[in-house]
Amino acid sequence: MEGLEHKPFLSALLNSVFGRPIAYLLSLFGVKISNPDNLIPDHIAMAIFVMLFLILLFGLGSRRLKIFPSPFQQILELIYEFFEGIILEFIGPAGRKYIPMLGSLGLFIFISNLLGLVPGFMSPTSNLNVTVGCATFVFLYYHYQGIKAHGLFGYIKHFMGPIWWLSWLFFPVEIISHISRPLTLSIRLFGNILGEELLILVLASLFPFVAPLPIMAFAIITSFVQALVFIFLSIVYIGGAIAVEENEH
């Protein structure tokens, strides 16, 4: 597969501009960089691009809001209403405060998934480091929200199960279940996006311009589905964490 690997243009540009200055700053702290022209990994460069794109897009879109919205404002409102709908359905009115976080994460994953379909780019989510980072953030976030809502001991009580004398059995099972969540979130997303990229690269090398097109069209759908699954599970985890009182014994 080495012959199919390519250096994304944006990654090469960032390394050419910032690689050596960053390497110099690190050298002041005793960190020696052997290859400063390849200091910034491709997935980091692509993730930075996606974040800047979303900041610019929504920053501009929120500057001139109108009572009679423009087509662009209508699109932004539809995106917001989409996230609001699924969050309110599973969490209820208390879920409104999670819309910014879940919406930002969902859009980041969706745009990242699509980015690999653009020539000269790659999907940040085709790298396990990125998906593990997203999944770890969700893992820490929903536990924090559970502790914030119910207190540390009240939240830990949720792991004990409905029957107090079986808590010794439920507790390790619940711990294993929660630990597996970031693993399944990250590996599912990473595996699907990486598989799509490799398949498109192989087909493009064998039958350029024609064979990859159906797969690329299908990849747009799966990019949306994978982002939706990630966010849907995140909503379920947050909803379960803040609704501990329903399971208290």
ChimeraX commands (.cxc) that place a marker at each C-alpha (Angstrom):
marker #1 position 0.00,0.00,0.00 radius 0.5
marker #1 position 2.98,2.29,0.24 radius 0.5
marker #1 position 2.70,3.24,-3.39 radius 0.5
marker #1 position -0.81,4.52,-2.78 radius 0.5
marker #1 position 0.21,6.84,0.04 radius 0.5
marker #1 position 0.26,10.53,-0.71 radius 0.5
marker #1 position 1.17,13.64,1.24 radius 0.5
marker #1 position -1.85,15.94,1.56 radius 0.5
marker #1 position -1.15,19.36,0.11 radius 0.5
marker #1 position -2.29,21.22,3.21 radius 0.5
marker #1 position -0.09,19.10,5.47 radius 0.5
marker #1 position 2.94,19.75,3.27 radius 0.5
marker #1 position 2.14,23.49,3.29 radius 0.5
marker #1 position 1.82,23.67,7.08 radius 0.5
marker #1 position 5.05,21.78,7.57 radius 0.5
marker #1 position 6.91,24.01,5.12 radius 0.5
marker #1 position 5.69,27.16,6.92 radius 0.5
marker #1 position 5.60,26.11,10.58 radius 0.5
marker #1 position 7.75,22.98,10.77 radius 0.5
marker #1 position 11.15,24.59,11.25 radius 0.5
marker #1 position 9.96,27.43,13.57 radius 0.5
marker #1 position 8.23,24.87,15.81 radius 0.5
marker #1 position 11.31,22.64,15.73 radius 0.5
marker #1 position 13.45,25.60,16.77 radius 0.5
marker #1 position 11.15,26.42,19.71 radius 0.5
marker #1 position 11.22,22.80,20.81 radius 0.5
marker #1 position 15.01,22.77,20.59 radius 0.5
marker #1 position 15.09,25.55,23.19 radius 0.5
marker #1 position 13.56,23.05,25.62 radius 0.5
marker #1 position 16.00,20.32,24.67 radius 0.5
marker #1 position 13.73,18.52,22.21 radius 0.5
marker #1 position 15.59,17.57,19.04 radius 0.5
marker #1 position 13.54,17.13,15.85 radius 0.5
marker #1 position 15.29,15.04,13.20 radius 0.5
marker #1 position 12.88,15.93,10.37 radius 0.5
marker #1 position 11.35,19.39,10.90 radius 0.5
marker #1 position 9.86,19.40,7.39 radius 0.5
marker #1 position 7.55,16.57,8.47 radius 0.5
marker #1 position 6.90,17.68,12.04 radius 0.5
marker #1 position 3.12,18.15,11.86 radius 0.5
marker #1 position 1.38,14.80,11.21 radius 0.5
marker #1 position -1.09,14.68,8.33 radius 0.5
marker #1 position -4.09,13.95,10.54 radius 0.5
marker #1 position -3.28,16.91,12.79 radius 0.5
marker #1 position -3.00,19.24,9.80 radius 0.5
marker #1 position -6.33,18.00,8.43 radius 0.5
marker #1 position -8.02,18.31,11.82 radius 0.5
marker #1 position -6.77,21.91,12.12 radius 0.5
marker #1 position -8.18,22.65,8.68 radius 0.5
marker #1 position -11.61,21.23,9.63 radius 0.5
marker #1 position -11.70,23.24,12.87 radius 0.5
marker #1 position -10.74,26.47,11.12 radius 0.5
marker #1 position -13.31,25.81,8.39 radius 0.5
marker #1 position -16.11,25.32,10.91 radius 0.5
marker #1 position -15.07,28.35,12.97 radius 0.5
marker #1 position -15.01,30.52,9.86 radius 0.5
marker #1 position -18.26,29.10,8.49 radius 0.5
marker #1 position -20.32,29.56,11.64 radius 0.5
marker #1 position -18.51,32.72,12.65 radius 0.5
marker #1 position -19.54,34.41,9.42 radius 0.5
marker #1 position -22.98,32.85,9.45 radius 0.5
marker #1 position -23.80,34.15,12.93 radius 0.5
marker #1 position -22.66,37.72,12.35 radius 0.5
marker #1 position -25.63,38.92,10.31 radius 0.5
marker #1 position -28.69,37.06,11.52 radius 0.5
marker #1 position -31.96,38.33,10.07 radius 0.5
marker #1 position -35.64,37.91,10.85 radius 0.5
marker #1 position -36.11,36.87,7.24 radius 0.5
marker #1 position -33.15,34.52,6.88 radius 0.5
marker #1 position -30.93,34.24,3.85 radius 0.5
marker #1 position -30.45,30.82,2.23 radius 0.5
marker #1 position -27.19,30.41,4.11 radius 0.5
marker #1 position -28.83,31.29,7.43 radius 0.5
marker #1 position -31.63,28.83,6.67 radius 0.5
marker #1 position -29.06,26.05,6.20 radius 0.5
marker #1 position -27.44,26.90,9.53 radius 0.5
marker #1 position -30.83,26.93,11.23 radius 0.5
marker #1 position -31.68,23.53,9.72 radius 0.5
marker #1 position -28.42,22.12,11.08 radius 0.5
marker #1 position -29.21,23.49,14.53 radius 0.5
marker #1 position -32.77,22.17,14.44 radius 0.5
marker #1 position -31.52,18.75,13.37 radius 0.5
marker #1 position -29.26,18.43,16.41 radius 0.5
marker #1 position -31.87,20.00,18.66 radius 0.5
marker #1 position -34.48,17.49,17.51 radius 0.5
marker #1 position -32.50,14.33,18.23 radius 0.5
marker #1 position -31.09,15.67,21.51 radius 0.5
marker #1 position -34.49,16.73,22.85 radius 0.5
marker #1 position -36.00,13.43,21.79 radius 0.5
marker #1 position -33.55,11.36,23.84 radius 0.5
marker #1 position -32.60,13.70,26.69 radius 0.5
marker #1 position -35.50,16.13,26.91 radius 0.5
marker #1 position -35.45,19.90,27.56 radius 0.5
marker #1 position -32.41,19.48,29.82 radius 0.5
marker #1 position -30.43,18.49,26.75 radius 0.5
marker #1 position -30.49,21.96,25.17 radius 0.5
marker #1 position -27.26,22.93,26.92 radius 0.5
marker #1 position -25.46,20.05,25.19 radius 0.5
marker #1 position -26.38,21.18,21.67 radius 0.5
marker #1 position -23.23,23.33,21.15 radius 0.5
marker #1 position -20.89,20.52,22.18 radius 0.5
marker #1 position -22.66,17.69,20.35 radius 0.5
marker #1 position -23.31,19.84,17.30 radius 0.5
marker #1 position -19.68,20.93,17.05 radius 0.5
marker #1 position -18.41,17.39,17.50 radius 0.5
marker #1 position -20.91,15.99,15.00 radius 0.5
marker #1 position -20.01,18.53,12.34 radius 0.5
marker #1 position -16.30,18.02,12.95 radius 0.5
marker #1 position -16.66,14.27,12.43 radius 0.5
marker #1 position -18.91,14.65,9.39 radius 0.5
marker #1 position -16.65,17.16,7.61 radius 0.5
marker #1 position -13.60,15.10,8.55 radius 0.5
marker #1 position -15.21,12.00,7.05 radius 0.5
marker #1 position -15.94,13.83,3.81 radius 0.5
marker #1 position -12.53,15.44,3.52 radius 0.5
marker #1 position -10.89,12.28,2.22 radius 0.5
marker #1 position -13.09,12.46,-0.87 radius 0.5
marker #1 position -11.45,15.73,-1.91 radius 0.5
marker #1 position -8.29,15.27,-4.02 radius 0.5
marker #1 position -5.20,16.36,-2.13 radius 0.5
marker #1 position -6.78,15.87,1.29 radius 0.5
marker #1 position -7.31,13.02,3.73 radius 0.5
marker #1 position -9.92,12.27,6.39 radius 0.5
marker #1 position -8.60,13.01,9.89 radius 0.5
marker #1 position -10.98,10.32,11.11 radius 0.5
marker #1 position -9.11,7.73,9.06 radius 0.5
marker #1 position -6.41,8.01,11.74 radius 0.5
marker #1 position -7.04,6.19,15.01 radius 0.5
marker #1 position -5.49,9.00,17.05 radius 0.5
marker #1 position -8.26,11.39,15.99 radius 0.5
marker #1 position -11.14,8.99,16.63 radius 0.5
marker #1 position -9.67,7.96,19.99 radius 0.5
marker #1 position -9.38,11.65,20.88 radius 0.5
marker #1 position -13.04,12.29,20.02 radius 0.5
marker #1 position -14.21,9.17,21.87 radius 0.5
marker #1 position -12.08,9.97,24.93 radius 0.5
marker #1 position -13.52,13.48,25.04 radius 0.5
marker #1 position -17.07,12.08,24.99 radius 0.5
marker #1 position -16.13,9.53,27.67 radius 0.5
marker #1 position -14.75,12.19,30.01 radius 0.5
marker #1 position -17.52,14.66,29.20 radius 0.5
marker #1 position -20.49,12.45,30.02 radius 0.5
marker #1 position -18.89,11.24,33.25 radius 0.5
marker #1 position -18.26,14.85,34.22 radius 0.5
marker #1 position -21.88,15.72,33.50 radius 0.5
marker #1 position -23.05,12.76,35.58 radius 0.5
marker #1 position -20.89,13.82,38.53 radius 0.5
marker #1 position -21.98,17.43,38.10 radius 0.5
marker #1 position -25.66,16.45,38.11 radius 0.5
marker #1 position -25.62,13.96,40.99 radius 0.5
marker #1 position -22.38,14.39,42.90 radius 0.5
marker #1 position -19.48,11.98,42.95 radius 0.5
marker #1 position -20.96,9.39,45.31 radius 0.5
marker #1 position -24.43,9.69,43.83 radius 0.5
marker #1 position -23.00,9.02,40.37 radius 0.5
marker #1 position -20.89,6.09,41.57 radius 0.5
marker #1 position -24.04,4.63,43.11 radius 0.5
marker #1 position -25.37,4.27,39.57 radius 0.5
marker #1 position -22.72,1.61,38.91 radius 0.5
marker #1 position -23.93,-0.55,41.79 radius 0.5
marker #1 position -27.04,-1.87,40.07 radius 0.5
marker #1 position -30.66,-2.01,41.29 radius 0.5
marker #1 position -30.05,-4.61,44.03 radius 0.5
marker #1 position -27.67,-3.57,46.79 radius 0.5
marker #1 position -26.51,-7.07,47.74 radius 0.5
marker #1 position -25.51,-7.72,44.10 radius 0.5
marker #1 position -23.48,-4.51,43.83 radius 0.5
marker #1 position -20.23,-6.49,44.00 radius 0.5
marker #1 position -21.28,-8.17,40.73 radius 0.5
marker #1 position -22.80,-5.17,38.93 radius 0.5
marker #1 position -19.95,-2.76,39.67 radius 0.5
marker #1 position -17.14,-4.48,37.68 radius 0.5
marker #1 position -19.57,-5.26,34.85 radius 0.5
marker #1 position -20.59,-1.59,34.63 radius 0.5
marker #1 position -16.96,-0.45,34.74 radius 0.5
marker #1 position -16.02,-2.78,31.88 radius 0.5
marker #1 position -19.06,-1.64,29.92 radius 0.5
marker #1 position -18.12,2.03,30.26 radius 0.5
marker #1 position -14.45,1.40,29.42 radius 0.5
marker #1 position -15.49,-0.37,26.23 radius 0.5
marker #1 position -17.50,2.63,25.04 radius 0.5
marker #1 position -14.61,4.82,23.84 radius 0.5
marker #1 position -12.98,1.75,22.28 radius 0.5
marker #1 position -16.05,0.86,20.22 radius 0.5
marker #1 position -16.74,4.49,19.30 radius 0.5
marker #1 position -13.22,5.11,18.05 radius 0.5
marker #1 position -12.57,1.79,16.30 radius 0.5
marker #1 position -15.94,1.76,14.50 radius 0.5
marker #1 position -15.44,5.25,13.07 radius 0.5
marker #1 position -11.76,4.72,12.25 radius 0.5
marker #1 position -12.30,1.35,10.57 radius 0.5
marker #1 position -15.14,2.50,8.33 radius 0.5
marker #1 position -13.47,5.69,7.13 radius 0.5
marker #1 position -10.05,4.11,6.63 radius 0.5
marker #1 position -11.63,1.22,4.71 radius 0.5
marker #1 position -13.42,3.63,2.39 radius 0.5
marker #1 position -10.26,5.63,1.72 radius 0.5
marker #1 position -8.18,2.52,0.96 radius 0.5
marker #1 position -10.86,1.14,-1.35 radius 0.5
marker #1 position -11.11,4.42,-3.26 radius 0.5
marker #1 position -7.30,4.63,-3.55 radius 0.5
marker #1 position -7.07,1.08,-4.88 radius 0.5
marker #1 position -9.83,1.61,-7.43 radius 0.5
marker #1 position -8.37,4.96,-8.47 radius 0.5
marker #1 position -5.00,3.34,-9.11 radius 0.5
marker #1 position -6.53,0.55,-11.19 radius 0.5
marker #1 position -9.33,2.38,-13.01 radius 0.5
marker #1 position -8.86,6.15,-12.73 radius 0.5
marker #1 position -11.78,8.61,-12.93 radius 0.5
marker #1 position -14.54,6.02,-13.39 radius 0.5
marker #1 position -14.44,3.13,-10.90 radius 0.5
marker #1 position -14.05,5.25,-7.72 radius 0.5
marker #1 position -17.10,7.44,-8.47 radius 0.5
marker #1 position -19.83,5.03,-7.23 radius 0.5
marker #1 position -17.82,4.31,-4.08 radius 0.5
marker #1 position -17.29,8.03,-3.48 radius 0.5
marker #1 position -21.03,8.67,-3.84 radius 0.5
marker #1 position -21.75,5.89,-1.37 radius 0.5
marker #1 position -19.04,7.25,0.95 radius 0.5
marker #1 position -20.94,10.54,1.28 radius 0.5
marker #1 position -23.87,8.62,2.75 radius 0.5
marker #1 position -21.73,6.48,5.04 radius 0.5
marker #1 position -19.83,9.59,6.21 radius 0.5
marker #1 position -23.11,11.04,7.41 radius 0.5
marker #1 position -24.24,7.74,8.93 radius 0.5
marker #1 position -20.97,7.24,10.83 radius 0.5
marker #1 position -21.10,10.77,12.23 radius 0.5
marker #1 position -24.75,10.27,13.19 radius 0.5
marker #1 position -24.02,6.97,14.95 radius 0.5
marker #1 position -21.17,8.56,16.91 radius 0.5
marker #1 position -23.34,11.48,18.03 radius 0.5
marker #1 position -26.38,9.30,18.70 radius 0.5
marker #1 position -24.37,7.08,21.05 radius 0.5
marker #1 position -22.86,10.16,22.70 radius 0.5
marker #1 position -26.38,11.48,23.35 radius 0.5
marker #1 position -27.39,8.14,24.86 radius 0.5
marker #1 position -24.33,8.14,27.14 radius 0.5
marker #1 position -24.97,11.71,28.32 radius 0.5
marker #1 position -28.66,11.00,28.83 radius 0.5
marker #1 position -27.86,7.95,30.92 radius 0.5
marker #1 position -25.33,9.86,33.01 radius 0.5
marker #1 position -27.61,12.74,33.94 radius 0.5
marker #1 position -30.67,10.53,34.47 radius 0.5
marker #1 position -29.10,8.49,37.26 radius 0.5
marker #1 position -31.96,9.32,39.61 radius 0.5
marker #1 position -34.29,7.05,37.62 radius 0.5
marker #1 position -32.12,4.05,38.49 radius 0.5
marker #1 position -31.39,4.86,42.09 radius 0.5
marker #1 position -32.23,2.28,44.72 radius 0.5
marker link #1:1,2 radius 0.2
marker link #1:2,3 radius 0.2
marker link #1:3,4 radius 0.2
marker link #1:4,5 radius 0.2
marker link #1:5,6 radius 0.2
marker link #1:6,7 radius 0.2
marker link #1:7,8 radius 0.2
marker link #1:8,9 radius 0.2
marker link #1:9,10 radius 0.2
marker link #1:10,11 radius 0.2
marker link #1:11,12 radius 0.2
marker link #1:12,13 radius 0.2
marker link #1:13,14 radius 0.2
marker link #1:14,15 radius 0.2
marker link #1:15,16 radius 0.2
marker link #1:16,17 radius 0.2
marker link #1:17,18 radius 0.2
marker link #1:18,19 radius 0.2
marker link #1:19,20 radius 0.2
marker link #1:20,21 radius 0.2
marker link #1:21,22 radius 0.2
marker link #1:22,23 radius 0.2
marker link #1:23,24 radius 0.2
marker link #1:24,25 radius 0.2
marker link #1:25,26 radius 0.2
marker link #1:26,27 radius 0.2
marker link #1:27,28 radius 0.2
marker link #1:28,29 radius 0.2
marker link #1:29,30 radius 0.2
marker link #1:30,31 radius 0.2
marker link #1:31,32 radius 0.2
marker link #1:32,33 radius 0.2
marker link #1:33,34 radius 0.2
marker link #1:34,35 radius 0.2
marker link #1:35,36 radius 0.2
marker link #1:36,37 radius 0.2
marker link #1:37,38 radius 0.2
marker link #1:38,39 radius 0.2
marker link #1:39,40 radius 0.2
marker link #1:40,41 radius 0.2
marker link #1:41,42 radius 0.2
marker link #1:42,43 radius 0.2
marker link #1:43,44 radius 0.2
marker link #1:44,45 radius 0.2
marker link #1:45,46 radius 0.2
marker link #1:46,47 radius 0.2
marker link #1:47,48 radius 0.2
marker link #1:48,49 radius 0.2
marker link #1:49,50 radius 0.2
marker link #1:50,51 radius 0.2
marker link #1:51,52 radius 0.2
marker link #1:52,53 radius 0.2
marker link #1:53,54 radius 0.2
marker link #1:54,55 radius 0.2
marker link #1:55,56 radius 0.2
marker link #1:56,57 radius 0.2
marker link #1:57,58 radius 0.2
marker link #1:58,59 radius 0.2
marker link #1:59,60 radius 0.2
marker link #1:60,61 radius 0.2
marker link #1:61,62 radius 0.2
marker link #1:62,63 radius 0.2
marker link #1:63,64 radius 0.2
marker link #1:64,65 radius 0.2
marker link #1:65,66 radius 0.2
marker link #1:66,67 radius 0.2
marker link #1:67,68 radius 0.2
marker link #1:68,69 radius 0.2
marker link #1:69,70 radius 0.2
marker link #1:70,71 radius 0.2
marker link #1:71,72 radius 0.2
marker link #1:72,73 radius 0.2
marker link #1:73,74 radius 0.2
marker link #1:74,75 radius 0.2
marker link #1:75,76 radius 0.2
marker link #1:76,77 radius 0.2
marker link #1:77,78 radius 0.2
marker link #1:78,79 radius 0.2
marker link #1:79,80 radius 0.2
marker link #1:80,81 radius 0.2
marker link #1:81,82 radius 0.2
marker link #1:82,83 radius 0.2
marker link #1:83,84 radius 0.2
marker link #1:84,85 radius 0.2
marker link #1:85,86 radius 0.2
marker link #1:86,87 radius 0.2
marker link #1:87,88 radius 0.2
marker link #1:88,89 radius 0.2
marker link #1:89,90 radius 0.2
marker link #1:90,91 radius 0.2
marker link #1:91,92 radius 0.2
marker link #1:92,93 radius 0.2
marker link #1:93,94 radius 0.2
marker link #1:94,95 radius 0.2
marker link #1:95,96 radius 0.2
marker link #1:96,97 radius 0.2
marker link #1:97,98 radius 0.2
marker link #1:98,99 radius 0.2
marker link #1:99,100 radius 0.2
marker link #1:100,101 radius 0.2
marker link #1:101,102 radius 0.2
marker link #1:102,103 radius 0.2
marker link #1:103,104 radius 0.2
marker link #1:104,105 radius 0.2
marker link #1:105,106 radius 0.2
marker link #1:106,107 radius 0.2
marker link #1:107,108 radius 0.2
marker link #1:108,109 radius 0.2
marker link #1:109,110 radius 0.2
marker link #1:110,111 radius 0.2
marker link #1:111,112 radius 0.2
marker link #1:112,113 radius 0.2
marker link #1:113,114 radius 0.2
marker link #1:114,115 radius 0.2
marker link #1:115,116 radius 0.2
marker link #1:116,117 radius 0.2
marker link #1:117,118 radius 0.2
marker link #1:118,119 radius 0.2
marker link #1:119,120 radius 0.2
marker link #1:120,121 radius 0.2
marker link #1:121,122 radius 0.2
marker link #1:122,123 radius 0.2
marker link #1:123,124 radius 0.2
marker link #1:124,125 radius 0.2
marker link #1:125,126 radius 0.2
marker link #1:126,127 radius 0.2
marker link #1:127,128 radius 0.2
marker link #1:128,129 radius 0.2
marker link #1:129,130 radius 0.2
marker link #1:130,131 radius 0.2
marker link #1:131,132 radius 0.2
marker link #1:132,133 radius 0.2
marker link #1:133,134 radius 0.2
marker link #1:134,135 radius 0.2
marker link #1:135,136 radius 0.2
marker link #1:136,137 radius 0.2
marker link #1:137,138 radius 0.2
marker link #1:138,139 radius 0.2
marker link #1:139,140 radius 0.2
marker link #1:140,141 radius 0.2
marker link #1:141,142 radius 0.2
marker link #1:142,143 radius 0.2
marker link #1:143,144 radius 0.2
marker link #1:144,145 radius 0.2
marker link #1:145,146 radius 0.2
marker link #1:146,147 radius 0.2
marker link #1:147,148 radius 0.2
marker link #1:148,149 radius 0.2
marker link #1:149,150 radius 0.2
marker link #1:150,151 radius 0.2
marker link #1:151,152 radius 0.2
marker link #1:152,153 radius 0.2
marker link #1:153,154 radius 0.2
marker link #1:154,155 radius 0.2
marker link #1:155,156 radius 0.2
marker link #1:156,157 radius 0.2
marker link #1:157,158 radius 0.2
marker link #1:158,159 radius 0.2
marker link #1:159,160 radius 0.2
marker link #1:160,161 radius 0.2
marker link #1:161,162 radius 0.2
marker link #1:162,163 radius 0.2
marker link #1:163,164 radius 0.2
marker link #1:164,165 radius 0.2
marker link #1:165,166 radius 0.2
marker link #1:166,167 radius 0.2
marker link #1:167,168 radius 0.2
marker link #1:168,169 radius 0.2
marker link #1:169,170 radius 0.2
marker link #1:170,171 radius 0.2
marker link #1:171,172 radius 0.2
marker link #1:172,173 radius 0.2
marker link #1:173,174 radius 0.2
marker link #1:174,175 radius 0.2
marker link #1:175,176 radius 0.2
marker link #1:176,177 radius 0.2
marker link #1:177,178 radius 0.2
marker link #1:178,179 radius 0.2
marker link #1:179,180 radius 0.2
marker link #1:180,181 radius 0.2
marker link #1:181,182 radius 0.2
marker link #1:182,183 radius 0.2
marker link #1:183,184 radius 0.2
marker link #1:184,185 radius 0.2
marker link #1:185,186 radius 0.2
marker link #1:186,187 radius 0.2
marker link #1:187,188 radius 0.2
marker link #1:188,189 radius 0.2
marker link #1:189,190 radius 0.2
marker link #1:190,191 radius 0.2
marker link #1:191,192 radius 0.2
marker link #1:192,193 radius 0.2
marker link #1:193,194 radius 0.2
marker link #1:194,195 radius 0.2
marker link #1:195,196 radius 0.2
marker link #1:196,197 radius 0.2
marker link #1:197,198 radius 0.2
marker link #1:198,199 radius 0.2
marker link #1:199,200 radius 0.2
marker link #1:200,201 radius 0.2
marker link #1:201,202 radius 0.2
marker link #1:202,203 radius 0.2
marker link #1:203,204 radius 0.2
marker link #1:204,205 radius 0.2
marker link #1:205,206 radius 0.2
marker link #1:206,207 radius 0.2
marker link #1:207,208 radius 0.2
marker link #1:208,209 radius 0.2
marker link #1:209,210 radius 0.2
marker link #1:210,211 radius 0.2
marker link #1:211,212 radius 0.2
marker link #1:212,213 radius 0.2
marker link #1:213,214 radius 0.2
marker link #1:214,215 radius 0.2
marker link #1:215,216 radius 0.2
marker link #1:216,217 radius 0.2
marker link #1:217,218 radius 0.2
marker link #1:218,219 radius 0.2
marker link #1:219,220 radius 0.2
marker link #1:220,221 radius 0.2
marker link #1:221,222 radius 0.2
marker link #1:222,223 radius 0.2
marker link #1:223,224 radius 0.2
marker link #1:224,225 radius 0.2
marker link #1:225,226 radius 0.2
marker link #1:226,227 radius 0.2
marker link #1:227,228 radius 0.2
marker link #1:228,229 radius 0.2
marker link #1:229,230 radius 0.2
marker link #1:230,231 radius 0.2
marker link #1:231,232 radius 0.2
marker link #1:232,233 radius 0.2
marker link #1:233,234 radius 0.2
marker link #1:234,235 radius 0.2
marker link #1:235,236 radius 0.2
marker link #1:236,237 radius 0.2
marker link #1:237,238 radius 0.2
marker link #1:238,239 radius 0.2
marker link #1:239,240 radius 0.2
marker link #1:240,241 radius 0.2
marker link #1:241,242 radius 0.2
marker link #1:242,243 radius 0.2
marker link #1:243,244 radius 0.2
marker link #1:244,245 radius 0.2
marker link #1:245,246 radius 0.2
marker link #1:246,247 radius 0.2
marker link #1:247,248 radius 0.2
marker link #1:248,249 radius 0.2
view
